Structure formats: structure tokens, C-alpha cells
Amino acid sequence: MARVVVDVMLKPEILDPQGQAVANALPRLGVTDVSSVRIGRRIEIEFDGEPDLDRAREIADKLLANPVIEDYQVRVVAAAEVA
């Protein structure tokens, strides 16, 4: 079984209020050396047989990400890399 990971993040020019909330909370935990936090999503797709990166990109573009405000990366991962 082949696994493809799609990482979806807001584009850099889009404000990330969830990331800002996390960044603002870090000093209360004693973490003062973090200047920025961005929150995203990780989606794992399992294919029967060989991974189809073109199909995974199509799925990401049409269903998993909003290309107007989000960027995404598609990559194949080995079984040992899956957490």
C-alpha cells in the first residue's frame, strides 16, 4: 500500500488567527524564542499499488485545499515515516 501526504497551509499573505493565538499563548508557557506560528493540515491518502501523485494533486486541488487562500505540497512517504 502506498501513502501520499498532502500538507495544506494558508498562503503567507493570508492572516492566520489560529497561529497568532498559539504564538500569543507561548510566552505564558515560558516560551519566548518563537516569533511566528502558522497552523495547517496534514492529509494522508492511501493508494492500492503505486502512489499516483498526479491523482493526489488533483484531489488536493479540487477537494482538500482552497487554492485561492491555501498552498499545498504532495509527497510520497515510506511506511516508517508515518506517525
Distance bins in CASP14 RR format, pairs under 12 A and 6 or more apart:
PFRMAT RR
TARGET T0000
AUTHOR 0000-0000-0000
RMODE 2
METHOD distances of the structure
MODEL  1
1 44 0 0 0 0 0 1 0 0 0 0 0
1 45 0 0 0 0 0 1 0 0 0 0 0
1 46 1 0 1 0 0 0 0 0 0 0 0
1 47 1 0 0 1 0 0 0 0 0 0 0
1 48 1 0 0 1 0 0 0 0 0 0 0
1 49 1 0 0 1 0 0 0 0 0 0 0
1 50 0 0 0 0 0 1 0 0 0 0 0
1 51 0 0 0 0 1 0 0 0 0 0 0
1 76 0 0 0 0 0 1 0 0 0 0 0
1 77 0 0 0 0 0 1 0 0 0 0 0
1 78 0 0 0 0 0 1 0 0 0 0 0
1 79 0 0 0 0 1 0 0 0 0 0 0
1 82 0 0 0 0 0 1 0 0 0 0 0
2 44 0 0 0 0 0 1 0 0 0 0 0
2 45 0 0 0 0 1 0 0 0 0 0 0
2 46 1 0 0 1 0 0 0 0 0 0 0
2 47 1 0 1 0 0 0 0 0 0 0 0
2 48 0 0 0 0 1 0 0 0 0 0 0
2 49 1 0 1 0 0 0 0 0 0 0 0
2 50 1 0 1 0 0 0 0 0 0 0 0
2 51 1 1 0 0 0 0 0 0 0 0 0
2 52 0 0 0 0 1 0 0 0 0 0 0
2 53 0 0 0 0 1 0 0 0 0 0 0
2 55 0 0 0 0 0 1 0 0 0 0 0
2 56 0 0 0 0 1 0 0 0 0 0 0
2 75 0 0 0 0 0 1 0 0 0 0 0
2 76 1 0 0 1 0 0 0 0 0 0 0
2 77 0 0 0 0 1 0 0 0 0 0 0
2 78 0 0 0 0 1 0 0 0 0 0 0
2 79 0 0 0 0 1 0 0 0 0 0 0
2 82 0 0 0 0 0 1 0 0 0 0 0
3 42 0 0 0 0 0 1 0 0 0 0 0
3 43 0 0 0 0 0 1 0 0 0 0 0
3 44 1 0 1 0 0 0 0 0 0 0 0
3 45 1 0 0 1 0 0 0 0 0 0 0
3 46 1 0 1 0 0 0 0 0 0 0 0
3 47 1 0 0 1 0 0 0 0 0 0 0
3 48 0 0 0 0 0 1 0 0 0 0 0
3 49 0 0 0 0 0 1 0 0 0 0 0
3 50 0 0 0 0 0 1 0 0 0 0 0
3 51 1 0 0 1 0 0 0 0 0 0 0
3 52 0 0 0 0 0 1 0 0 0 0 0
3 53 0 0 0 0 0 1 0 0 0 0 0
3 56 0 0 0 0 0 1 0 0 0 0 0
3 74 0 0 0 0 0 1 0 0 0 0 0
3 75 0 0 0 0 1 0 0 0 0 0 0
3 76 1 0 0 1 0 0 0 0 0 0 0
3 77 1 0 1 0 0 0 0 0 0 0 0
3 78 0 0 0 0 1 0 0 0 0 0 0
3 79 1 0 0 1 0 0 0 0 0 0 0
3 80 0 0 0 0 0 1 0 0 0 0 0
3 81 0 0 0 0 1 0 0 0 0 0 0
3 82 1 0 0 1 0 0 0 0 0 0 0
3 83 0 0 0 0 0 1 0 0 0 0 0
4 42 0 0 0 0 0 1 0 0 0 0 0
4 43 0 0 0 0 1 0 0 0 0 0 0
4 44 1 0 0 1 0 0 0 0 0 0 0
4 45 1 0 1 0 0 0 0 0 0 0 0
4 46 1 0 0 1 0 0 0 0 0 0 0
4 47 1 0 0 1 0 0 0 0 0 0 0
4 49 0 0 0 0 0 1 0 0 0 0 0
4 50 0 0 0 0 0 1 0 0 0 0 0
4 51 1 0 1 0 0 0 0 0 0 0 0
4 52 1 0 0 1 0 0 0 0 0 0 0
4 53 1 0 0 1 0 0 0 0 0 0 0
4 54 0 0 0 0 0 1 0 0 0 0 0
4 55 0 0 0 0 1 0 0 0 0 0 0
4 56 1 0 1 0 0 0 0 0 0 0 0
4 57 0 0 0 0 1 0 0 0 0 0 0
4 58 0 0 0 0 0 1 0 0 0 0 0
4 59 0 0 0 0 1 0 0 0 0 0 0
4 60 0 0 0 0 1 0 0 0 0 0 0
4 64 0 0 0 0 0 1 0 0 0 0 0
4 72 0 0 0 0 0 1 0 0 0 0 0
4 73 0 0 0 0 0 1 0 0 0 0 0
4 74 1 0 0 1 0 0 0 0 0 0 0
4 75 1 0 0 1 0 0 0 0 0 0 0
4 76 1 0 1 0 0 0 0 0 0 0 0
4 77 1 0 0 1 0 0 0 0 0 0 0
4 78 0 0 0 0 0 1 0 0 0 0 0
4 81 0 0 0 0 0 1 0 0 0 0 0
4 82 0 0 0 0 0 1 0 0 0 0 0
5 41 0 0 0 0 0 1 0 0 0 0 0
5 42 1 0 0 1 0 0 0 0 0 0 0
5 43 1 0 0 1 0 0 0 0 0 0 0
5 44 1 0 1 0 0 0 0 0 0 0 0
5 45 1 0 0 1 0 0 0 0 0 0 0
5 46 0 0 0 0 0 1 0 0 0 0 0
5 47 0 0 0 0 0 1 0 0 0 0 0
5 51 0 0 0 0 0 1 0 0 0 0 0
5 53 0 0 0 0 0 1 0 0 0 0 0
5 56 0 0 0 0 1 0 0 0 0 0 0
5 60 0 0 0 0 0 1 0 0 0 0 0
5 64 0 0 0 0 0 1 0 0 0 0 0
5 72 0 0 0 0 0 1 0 0 0 0 0
5 73 0 0 0 0 1 0 0 0 0 0 0
5 74 1 0 0 1 0 0 0 0 0 0 0
5 75 1 0 1 0 0 0 0 0 0 0 0
5 76 1 0 0 1 0 0 0 0 0 0 0
5 77 1 0 1 0 0 0 0 0 0 0 0
5 78 0 0 0 0 0 1 0 0 0 0 0
5 81 0 0 0 0 1 0 0 0 0 0 0
5 82 0 0 0 0 1 0 0 0 0 0 0
5 83 0 0 0 0 0 1 0 0 0 0 0
6 40 0 0 0 0 0 1 0 0 0 0 0
6 41 0 0 0 0 1 0 0 0 0 0 0
6 42 1 0 0 1 0 0 0 0 0 0 0
6 43 1 0 1 0 0 0 0 0 0 0 0
6 44 1 0 0 1 0 0 0 0 0 0 0
6 45 1 0 0 1 0 0 0 0 0 0 0
6 51 0 0 0 0 0 1 0 0 0 0 0
6 53 0 0 0 0 0 1 0 0 0 0 0
6 55 0 0 0 0 0 1 0 0 0 0 0
6 56 1 0 0 1 0 0 0 0 0 0 0
6 57 0 0 0 0 1 0 0 0 0 0 0
6 58 0 0 0 0 0 1 0 0 0 0 0
6 59 1 0 0 1 0 0 0 0 0 0 0
6 60 1 0 1 0 0 0 0 0 0 0 0
6 61 0 0 0 0 1 0 0 0 0 0 0
6 62 0 0 0 0 0 1 0 0 0 0 0
6 63 0 0 0 0 1 0 0 0 0 0 0
6 64 1 0 1 0 0 0 0 0 0 0 0
6 65 1 0 0 1 0 0 0 0 0 0 0
6 70 0 0 0 0 0 1 0 0 0 0 0
6 71 0 0 0 0 0 1 0 0 0 0 0
6 72 1 0 1 0 0 0 0 0 0 0 0
6 73 1 0 0 1 0 0 0 0 0 0 0
6 74 1 0 1 0 0 0 0 0 0 0 0
6 75 0 0 0 0 1 0 0 0 0 0 0
6 76 0 0 0 0 0 1 0 0 0 0 0
6 77 0 0 0 0 0 1 0 0 0 0 0
7 38 0 0 0 0 0 1 0 0 0 0 0
7 39 0 0 0 0 0 1 0 0 0 0 0
7 40 1 0 0 1 0 0 0 0 0 0 0
7 41 1 0 0 1 0 0 0 0 0 0 0
7 42 1 0 1 0 0 0 0 0 0 0 0
7 43 1 0 0 1 0 0 0 0 0 0 0
7 44 0 0 0 0 0 1 0 0 0 0 0
7 45 0 0 0 0 0 1 0 0 0 0 0
7 56 0 0 0 0 0 1 0 0 0 0 0
7 60 0 0 0 0 1 0 0 0 0 0 0
7 64 0 0 0 0 0 1 0 0 0 0 0
7 65 0 0 0 0 1 0 0 0 0 0 0
7 70 0 0 0 0 0 1 0 0 0 0 0
7 71 0 0 0 0 1 0 0 0 0 0 0
7 72 1 0 0 1 0 0 0 0 0 0 0
7 73 1 0 1 0 0 0 0 0 0 0 0
7 74 0 0 0 0 1 0 0 0 0 0 0
7 75 1 0 0 1 0 0 0 0 0 0 0
7 77 0 0 0 0 0 1 0 0 0 0 0
8 38 0 0 0 0 0 1 0 0 0 0 0
8 39 0 0 0 0 0 1 0 0 0 0 0
8 40 1 0 0 1 0 0 0 0 0 0 0
8 41 1 0 1 0 0 0 0 0 0 0 0
8 42 1 0 0 1 0 0 0 0 0 0 0
8 43 1 0 0 1 0 0 0 0 0 0 0
8 59 0 0 0 0 0 1 0 0 0 0 0
8 60 1 0 0 1 0 0 0 0 0 0 0
8 61 0 0 0 0 0 1 0 0 0 0 0
8 63 0 0 0 0 0 1 0 0 0 0 0
8 64 1 0 0 1 0 0 0 0 0 0 0
8 65 1 0 1 0 0 0 0 0 0 0 0
8 66 0 0 0 0 1 0 0 0 0 0 0
8 67 0 0 0 0 0 1 0 0 0 0 0
8 69 0 0 0 0 0 1 0 0 0 0 0
8 70 1 0 1 0 0 0 0 0 0 0 0
8 71 1 0 0 1 0 0 0 0 0 0 0
8 72 1 0 1 0 0 0 0 0 0 0 0
8 73 0 0 0 0 1 0 0 0 0 0 0
8 74 0 0 0 0 0 1 0 0 0 0 0
9 16 0 0 0 0 1 0 0 0 0 0 0
9 18 0 0 0 0 0 1 0 0 0 0 0
9 19 0 0 0 0 0 1 0 0 0 0 0
9 37 0 0 0 0 0 1 0 0 0 0 0
9 38 1 0 0 1 0 0 0 0 0 0 0
9 39 0 0 0 0 1 0 0 0 0 0 0
9 40 1 0 1 0 0 0 0 0 0 0 0
9 41 0 0 0 0 1 0 0 0 0 0 0
9 42 0 0 0 0 1 0 0 0 0 0 0
9 43 0 0 0 0 0 1 0 0 0 0 0
9 60 0 0 0 0 0 1 0 0 0 0 0
9 64 0 0 0 0 0 1 0 0 0 0 0
9 65 0 0 0 0 1 0 0 0 0 0 0
9 66 0 0 0 0 0 1 0 0 0 0 0
9 69 0 0 0 0 0 1 0 0 0 0 0
9 70 1 0 0 1 0 0 0 0 0 0 0
9 71 1 0 1 0 0 0 0 0 0 0 0
9 72 1 0 0 1 0 0 0 0 0 0 0
9 73 0 0 0 0 1 0 0 0 0 0 0
10 16 1 0 1 0 0 0 0 0 0 0 0
10 17 0 0 0 0 1 0 0 0 0 0 0
10 18 0 0 0 0 1 0 0 0 0 0 0
10 19 0 0 0 0 1 0 0 0 0 0 0
10 20 0 0 0 0 0 1 0 0 0 0 0
10 37 0 0 0 0 0 1 0 0 0 0 0
10 38 1 0 0 1 0 0 0 0 0 0 0
10 39 1 0 0 1 0 0 0 0 0 0 0
10 40 1 0 0 1 0 0 0 0 0 0 0
10 41 0 0 0 0 1 0 0 0 0 0 0
10 65 0 0 0 0 1 0 0 0 0 0 0
10 66 0 0 0 0 1 0 0 0 0 0 0
10 67 0 0 0 0 0 1 0 0 0 0 0
10 68 0 0 0 0 0 1 0 0 0 0 0
10 69 1 0 0 1 0 0 0 0 0 0 0
10 70 1 0 1 0 0 0 0 0 0 0 0
10 71 1 0 0 1 0 0 0 0 0 0 0
10 72 0 0 0 0 0 1 0 0 0 0 0
11 38 0 0 0 0 0 1 0 0 0 0 0
11 40 0 0 0 0 0 1 0 0 0 0 0
11 65 0 0 0 0 0 1 0 0 0 0 0
11 66 0 0 0 0 1 0 0 0 0 0 0
11 67 0 0 0 0 1 0 0 0 0 0 0
11 68 0 0 0 0 1 0 0 0 0 0 0
11 69 1 0 1 0 0 0 0 0 0 0 0
11 70 1 0 0 1 0 0 0 0 0 0 0
11 71 1 0 1 0 0 0 0 0 0 0 0
11 72 0 0 0 0 0 1 0 0 0 0 0
12 36 0 0 0 0 0 1 0 0 0 0 0
12 38 0 0 0 0 1 0 0 0 0 0 0
12 69 0 0 0 0 0 1 0 0 0 0 0
12 70 0 0 0 0 0 1 0 0 0 0 0
12 71 0 0 0 0 1 0 0 0 0 0 0
13 38 0 0 0 0 0 1 0 0 0 0 0
13 68 0 0 0 0 0 1 0 0 0 0 0
13 69 0 0 0 0 1 0 0 0 0 0 0
13 70 0 0 0 0 0 1 0 0 0 0 0
13 71 0 0 0 0 0 1 0 0 0 0 0
14 20 0 0 0 0 0 1 0 0 0 0 0
14 38 0 0 0 0 1 0 0 0 0 0 0
14 39 0 0 0 0 0 1 0 0 0 0 0
14 40 0 0 0 0 0 1 0 0 0 0 0
14 66 0 0 0 0 1 0 0 0 0 0 0
14 67 0 0 0 0 0 1 0 0 0 0 0
14 68 0 0 0 0 1 0 0 0 0 0 0
14 69 1 0 1 0 0 0 0 0 0 0 0
14 70 1 0 0 1 0 0 0 0 0 0 0
14 71 0 0 0 0 1 0 0 0 0 0 0
15 21 0 0 0 0 0 1 0 0 0 0 0
15 36 0 0 0 0 0 1 0 0 0 0 0
15 38 0 0 0 0 0 1 0 0 0 0 0
15 39 0 0 0 0 0 1 0 0 0 0 0
15 69 0 0 0 0 1 0 0 0 0 0 0
16 22 0 0 0 0 1 0 0 0 0 0 0
16 23 0 0 0 0 1 0 0 0 0 0 0
16 24 0 0 0 0 0 1 0 0 0 0 0
16 36 0 0 0 0 1 0 0 0 0 0 0
16 37 1 0 0 1 0 0 0 0 0 0 0
16 38 1 0 1 0 0 0 0 0 0 0 0
16 39 1 0 1 0 0 0 0 0 0 0 0
16 40 0 0 0 0 1 0 0 0 0 0 0
16 69 0 0 0 0 0 1 0 0 0 0 0
16 70 0 0 0 0 0 1 0 0 0 0 0
17 23 0 0 0 0 0 1 0 0 0 0 0
17 24 0 0 0 0 0 1 0 0 0 0 0
17 37 0 0 0 0 0 1 0 0 0 0 0
17 38 0 0 0 0 0 1 0 0 0 0 0
17 39 0 0 0 0 1 0 0 0 0 0 0
18 24 0 0 0 0 0 1 0 0 0 0 0
18 25 0 0 0 0 0 1 0 0 0 0 0
18 37 0 0 0 0 1 0 0 0 0 0 0
18 38 0 0 0 0 1 0 0 0 0 0 0
18 39 1 0 1 0 0 0 0 0 0 0 0
18 40 0 0 0 0 1 0 0 0 0 0 0
18 41 0 0 0 0 0 1 0 0 0 0 0
19 25 0 0 0 0 1 0 0 0 0 0 0
19 26 0 0 0 0 0 1 0 0 0 0 0
19 34 0 0 0 0 0 1 0 0 0 0 0
19 36 0 0 0 0 1 0 0 0 0 0 0
19 37 1 0 1 0 0 0 0 0 0 0 0
19 38 1 0 0 1 0 0 0 0 0 0 0
19 39 1 0 1 0 0 0 0 0 0 0 0
19 40 0 0 0 0 1 0 0 0 0 0 0
20 26 0 0 0 0 0 1 0 0 0 0 0
20 34 0 0 0 0 0 1 0 0 0 0 0
20 35 0 0 0 0 0 1 0 0 0 0 0
20 36 0 0 0 0 1 0 0 0 0 0 0
20 37 1 0 0 1 0 0 0 0 0 0 0
20 38 0 0 0 0 1 0 0 0 0 0 0
20 39 0 0 0 0 1 0 0 0 0 0 0
21 28 0 0 0 0 0 1 0 0 0 0 0
21 37 0 0 0 0 1 0 0 0 0 0 0
21 38 0 0 0 0 0 1 0 0 0 0 0
21 39 0 0 0 0 1 0 0 0 0 0 0
22 28 0 0 0 0 0 1 0 0 0 0 0
22 29 0 0 0 0 0 1 0 0 0 0 0
22 31 0 0 0 0 0 1 0 0 0 0 0
22 34 0 0 0 0 1 0 0 0 0 0 0
22 36 0 0 0 0 1 0 0 0 0 0 0
22 37 1 0 1 0 0 0 0 0 0 0 0
22 38 0 0 0 0 1 0 0 0 0 0 0
22 39 1 0 0 1 0 0 0 0 0 0 0
22 40 0 0 0 0 0 1 0 0 0 0 0
23 29 0 0 0 0 0 1 0 0 0 0 0
23 31 0 0 0 0 1 0 0 0 0 0 0
23 32 0 0 0 0 0 1 0 0 0 0 0
23 33 0 0 0 0 0 1 0 0 0 0 0
23 34 1 0 0 1 0 0 0 0 0 0 0
23 35 1 0 0 1 0 0 0 0 0 0 0
23 36 1 0 0 1 0 0 0 0 0 0 0
23 37 1 0 1 0 0 0 0 0 0 0 0
23 38 0 0 0 0 1 0 0 0 0 0 0
23 39 0 0 0 0 0 1 0 0 0 0 0
24 31 0 0 0 0 0 1 0 0 0 0 0
24 34 0 0 0 0 0 1 0 0 0 0 0
24 35 0 0 0 0 0 1 0 0 0 0 0
24 36 0 0 0 0 0 1 0 0 0 0 0
24 37 0 0 0 0 1 0 0 0 0 0 0
25 31 0 0 0 0 1 0 0 0 0 0 0
25 34 0 0 0 0 0 1 0 0 0 0 0
25 37 0 0 0 0 1 0 0 0 0 0 0
26 32 1 0 0 1 0 0 0 0 0 0 0
26 33 0 0 0 0 1 0 0 0 0 0 0
26 34 1 0 1 0 0 0 0 0 0 0 0
26 35 0 0 0 0 0 1 0 0 0 0 0
26 36 0 0 0 0 0 1 0 0 0 0 0
26 37 1 0 0 1 0 0 0 0 0 0 0
27 33 0 0 0 0 0 1 0 0 0 0 0
27 34 0 0 0 0 1 0 0 0 0 0 0
27 35 0 0 0 0 0 1 0 0 0 0 0
31 37 0 0 0 0 0 1 0 0 0 0 0
38 70 0 0 0 0 0 1 0 0 0 0 0
38 71 0 0 0 0 0 1 0 0 0 0 0
39 70 0 0 0 0 0 1 0 0 0 0 0
40 64 0 0 0 0 0 1 0 0 0 0 0
40 65 0 0 0 0 0 1 0 0 0 0 0
40 69 0 0 0 0 0 1 0 0 0 0 0
40 70 0 0 0 0 1 0 0 0 0 0 0
40 71 0 0 0 0 0 1 0 0 0 0 0
40 72 0 0 0 0 1 0 0 0 0 0 0
40 73 0 0 0 0 0 1 0 0 0 0 0
41 60 0 0 0 0 0 1 0 0 0 0 0
41 64 1 0 0 1 0 0 0 0 0 0 0
41 65 0 0 0 0 1 0 0 0 0 0 0
41 66 0 0 0 0 0 1 0 0 0 0 0
41 70 0 0 0 0 1 0 0 0 0 0 0
41 71 0 0 0 0 0 1 0 0 0 0 0
41 72 0 0 0 0 1 0 0 0 0 0 0
41 73 0 0 0 0 0 1 0 0 0 0 0
42 60 0 0 0 0 0 1 0 0 0 0 0
42 64 0 0 0 0 0 1 0 0 0 0 0
42 65 0 0 0 0 0 1 0 0 0 0 0
42 72 0 0 0 0 0 1 0 0 0 0 0
42 73 0 0 0 0 0 1 0 0 0 0 0
42 74 0 0 0 0 0 1 0 0 0 0 0
42 75 0 0 0 0 0 1 0 0 0 0 0
42 77 0 0 0 0 0 1 0 0 0 0 0
42 81 0 0 0 0 0 1 0 0 0 0 0
42 82 0 0 0 0 0 1 0 0 0 0 0
42 83 0 0 0 0 1 0 0 0 0 0 0
43 56 0 0 0 0 1 0 0 0 0 0 0
43 59 0 0 0 0 1 0 0 0 0 0 0
43 60 1 0 0 1 0 0 0 0 0 0 0
43 63 0 0 0 0 1 0 0 0 0 0 0
43 64 1 0 1 0 0 0 0 0 0 0 0
43 65 0 0 0 0 1 0 0 0 0 0 0
43 70 0 0 0 0 0 1 0 0 0 0 0
43 72 0 0 0 0 1 0 0 0 0 0 0
43 73 0 0 0 0 0 1 0 0 0 0 0
43 74 0 0 0 0 1 0 0 0 0 0 0
43 75 0 0 0 0 0 1 0 0 0 0 0
43 77 0 0 0 0 0 1 0 0 0 0 0
44 51 0 0 0 0 0 1 0 0 0 0 0
44 56 0 0 0 0 0 1 0 0 0 0 0
44 59 0 0 0 0 0 1 0 0 0 0 0
44 60 0 0 0 0 0 1 0 0 0 0 0
44 64 0 0 0 0 0 1 0 0 0 0 0
44 74 0 0 0 0 0 1 0 0 0 0 0
44 75 0 0 0 0 0 1 0 0 0 0 0
44 76 0 0 0 0 0 1 0 0 0 0 0
44 77 1 0 0 1 0 0 0 0 0 0 0
44 79 0 0 0 0 0 1 0 0 0 0 0
44 81 0 0 0 0 0 1 0 0 0 0 0
44 82 1 0 0 1 0 0 0 0 0 0 0
44 83 0 0 0 0 1 0 0 0 0 0 0
45 51 0 0 0 0 1 0 0 0 0 0 0
45 52 0 0 0 0 1 0 0 0 0 0 0
45 53 0 0 0 0 0 1 0 0 0 0 0
45 55 0 0 0 0 1 0 0 0 0 0 0
45 56 1 0 1 0 0 0 0 0 0 0 0
45 57 0 0 0 0 0 1 0 0 0 0 0
45 58 0 0 0 0 0 1 0 0 0 0 0
45 59 1 0 0 1 0 0 0 0 0 0 0
45 60 0 0 0 0 1 0 0 0 0 0 0
45 63 0 0 0 0 0 1 0 0 0 0 0
45 64 0 0 0 0 1 0 0 0 0 0 0
45 72 0 0 0 0 0 1 0 0 0 0 0
45 74 0 0 0 0 1 0 0 0 0 0 0
45 75 0 0 0 0 0 1 0 0 0 0 0
45 76 0 0 0 0 0 1 0 0 0 0 0
45 77 0 0 0 0 0 1 0 0 0 0 0
45 82 0 0 0 0 0 1 0 0 0 0 0
46 52 0 0 0 0 0 1 0 0 0 0 0
46 56 0 0 0 0 0 1 0 0 0 0 0
46 76 0 0 0 0 0 1 0 0 0 0 0
46 77 0 0 0 0 0 1 0 0 0 0 0
46 79 0 0 0 0 0 1 0 0 0 0 0
46 82 0 0 0 0 1 0 0 0 0 0 0
47 53 0 0 0 0 1 0 0 0 0 0 0
47 54 0 0 0 0 0 1 0 0 0 0 0
47 55 1 0 0 1 0 0 0 0 0 0 0
47 56 1 0 0 1 0 0 0 0 0 0 0
47 59 0 0 0 0 0 1 0 0 0 0 0
47 74 0 0 0 0 0 1 0 0 0 0 0
47 76 0 0 0 0 1 0 0 0 0 0 0
47 77 0 0 0 0 0 1 0 0 0 0 0
48 55 0 0 0 0 0 1 0 0 0 0 0
49 55 0 0 0 0 0 1 0 0 0 0 0
49 76 0 0 0 0 0 1 0 0 0 0 0
50 56 0 0 0 0 0 1 0 0 0 0 0
50 76 0 0 0 0 1 0 0 0 0 0 0
51 57 0 0 0 0 0 1 0 0 0 0 0
51 59 0 0 0 0 0 1 0 0 0 0 0
51 74 0 0 0 0 1 0 0 0 0 0 0
51 75 0 0 0 0 1 0 0 0 0 0 0
51 76 1 0 1 0 0 0 0 0 0 0 0
51 77 0 0 0 0 1 0 0 0 0 0 0
51 78 0 0 0 0 0 1 0 0 0 0 0
52 58 0 0 0 0 1 0 0 0 0 0 0
52 59 0 0 0 0 1 0 0 0 0 0 0
52 74 0 0 0 0 0 1 0 0 0 0 0
52 76 0 0 0 0 1 0 0 0 0 0 0
53 59 0 0 0 0 0 1 0 0 0 0 0
53 60 0 0 0 0 0 1 0 0 0 0 0
53 73 0 0 0 0 0 1 0 0 0 0 0
53 74 1 0 1 0 0 0 0 0 0 0 0
53 75 0 0 0 0 1 0 0 0 0 0 0
53 76 1 0 0 1 0 0 0 0 0 0 0
53 77 0 0 0 0 0 1 0 0 0 0 0
54 60 0 0 0 0 0 1 0 0 0 0 0
54 61 0 0 0 0 0 1 0 0 0 0 0
54 74 0 0 0 0 1 0 0 0 0 0 0
55 61 0 0 0 0 0 1 0 0 0 0 0
55 62 0 0 0 0 0 1 0 0 0 0 0
55 63 0 0 0 0 0 1 0 0 0 0 0
55 74 0 0 0 0 1 0 0 0 0 0 0
56 62 0 0 0 0 0 1 0 0 0 0 0
56 63 0 0 0 0 0 1 0 0 0 0 0
56 64 0 0 0 0 1 0 0 0 0 0 0
56 65 0 0 0 0 0 1 0 0 0 0 0
56 72 0 0 0 0 1 0 0 0 0 0 0
56 73 0 0 0 0 0 1 0 0 0 0 0
56 74 1 0 1 0 0 0 0 0 0 0 0
56 75 0 0 0 0 1 0 0 0 0 0 0
56 76 0 0 0 0 1 0 0 0 0 0 0
56 77 0 0 0 0 0 1 0 0 0 0 0
57 63 0 0 0 0 0 1 0 0 0 0 0
57 64 0 0 0 0 1 0 0 0 0 0 0
57 65 0 0 0 0 0 1 0 0 0 0 0
57 67 0 0 0 0 0 1 0 0 0 0 0
57 72 0 0 0 0 1 0 0 0 0 0 0
57 73 0 0 0 0 1 0 0 0 0 0 0
57 74 1 0 1 0 0 0 0 0 0 0 0
57 75 0 0 0 0 0 1 0 0 0 0 0
57 76 0 0 0 0 0 1 0 0 0 0 0
58 64 0 0 0 0 0 1 0 0 0 0 0
58 65 0 0 0 0 0 1 0 0 0 0 0
58 67 0 0 0 0 0 1 0 0 0 0 0
58 72 0 0 0 0 0 1 0 0 0 0 0
58 74 0 0 0 0 1 0 0 0 0 0 0
59 65 0 0 0 0 1 0 0 0 0 0 0
59 72 0 0 0 0 0 1 0 0 0 0 0
59 74 0 0 0 0 1 0 0 0 0 0 0
60 66 0 0 0 0 0 1 0 0 0 0 0
60 67 0 0 0 0 1 0 0 0 0 0 0
60 70 0 0 0 0 1 0 0 0 0 0 0
60 71 0 0 0 0 0 1 0 0 0 0 0
60 72 1 0 1 0 0 0 0 0 0 0 0
60 73 0 0 0 0 1 0 0 0 0 0 0
60 74 1 0 1 0 0 0 0 0 0 0 0
60 75 0 0 0 0 0 1 0 0 0 0 0
61 67 1 0 0 1 0 0 0 0 0 0 0
61 68 0 0 0 0 0 1 0 0 0 0 0
61 70 0 0 0 0 0 1 0 0 0 0 0
61 71 0 0 0 0 0 1 0 0 0 0 0
61 72 1 0 0 1 0 0 0 0 0 0 0
61 74 0 0 0 0 1 0 0 0 0 0 0
62 72 0 0 0 0 0 1 0 0 0 0 0
63 72 0 0 0 0 0 1 0 0 0 0 0
64 70 0 0 0 0 1 0 0 0 0 0 0
64 71 0 0 0 0 0 1 0 0 0 0 0
64 72 1 0 0 1 0 0 0 0 0 0 0
64 73 0 0 0 0 0 1 0 0 0 0 0
64 74 0 0 0 0 1 0 0 0 0 0 0
65 71 1 0 0 1 0 0 0 0 0 0 0
65 72 1 0 1 0 0 0 0 0 0 0 0
65 73 0 0 0 0 1 0 0 0 0 0 0
65 74 0 0 0 0 0 1 0 0 0 0 0
66 72 0 0 0 0 1 0 0 0 0 0 0
75 81 0 0 0 0 1 0 0 0 0 0 0
75 82 0 0 0 0 0 1 0 0 0 0 0
76 82 0 0 0 0 0 1 0 0 0 0 0
77 83 0 0 0 0 1 0 0 0 0 0 0
END
